[in-house]
């Protein structure tokens, strides 16, 4: 086991995370487990992000419908308000 030095405010924050984990899990949690939780929580899944950001196959059709609806709204406003 290795010893690390942290400032008092970091120690307090880490203890708070550990206590929240204890409440969530219903068992004792040591600082090592709290640090592991914080490290794992920060990991990202690039494949999942890429999949979520990929446009849907029907995007082009939906976009064209949106643009056409906007044109119709603007034309109605022009006729109604003379703008």
C-alpha positions in Angstrom: 0.0 0.0 0.0 1.2 3.5 -0.9 0.7 6.7 1.1 -0.4 9.8 -0.7 -0.5 13.4 0.6 -3.6 15.6 0.1 -4.6 19.0 1.4 -7.2 19.2 4.1 -10.0 20.4 1.8 -9.3 17.5 -0.6 -9.4 15.1 2.3 -12.8 16.5 3.5 -14.2 16.2 0.0 -13.0 12.7 -0.3 -14.5 11.8 3.0 -17.8 13.3 1.8 -17.7 11.2 -1.3 -17.0 8.1 0.8 -19.9 8.8 3.1 -22.3 9.3 0.2 -21.1 6.0 -1.3 -21.7 4.3 2.1 -25.3 5.6 2.1 -25.8 4.6 -1.4 -24.3 1.1 -1.1 -25.4 0.4 2.5 -21.9 -0.7 3.6 -18.6 0.7 4.8 -16.5 2.3 2.1 -12.8 3.1 2.5 -11.0 6.0 0.9 -9.4 3.7 -1.7 -12.9 2.7 -2.9 -14.0 6.3 -3.0 -11.0 7.3 -5.1 -11.7 4.3 -7.4 -15.3 5.4 -7.8 -14.2 8.9 -8.7 -11.7 7.6 -11.3 -14.3 5.2 -12.9 -17.0 7.9 -12.9 -14.8 10.1 -15.1 -14.1 7.4 -17.7 -15.9 8.0 -21.0 -17.0 5.5 -23.7 -16.0 7.0 -27.0 -17.9 4.5 -29.1 -21.1 5.2 -27.2 -20.6 9.0 -27.6 -20.0 8.5 -31.4 -23.2 6.4 -31.7 -25.2 9.0 -29.8 -23.9 11.8 -32.0 -24.5 10.0 -35.3 -27.4 11.5 -37.3 -30.4 9.2 -37.7 -30.9 7.7 -41.1 -34.1 9.8 -41.7 -32.3 13.0 -40.7 -32.2 14.6 -44.2 -36.0 14.0 -44.7 -36.9 15.4 -41.3 -34.6 18.4 -41.9 -36.2 19.2 -45.2 -39.7 18.9 -43.6 -38.6 21.3 -40.9 -37.3 23.8 -43.5 -40.4 23.6 -45.6 -42.6 24.1 -42.5 -40.6 27.2 -41.6 -41.1 28.6 -45.1 -44.8 28.0 -44.9 -44.9 29.8 -41.4 -43.0 32.8 -42.8 -45.3 33.0 -45.9 -48.4 32.9 -43.6 -46.9 35.7 -41.5 -46.1 37.7 -44.6 -49.7 37.4 -45.8 -51.3 38.1 -42.4 -49.1 40.9 -41.2 -47.7 42.3 -44.5 -44.2 41.8 -43.4 
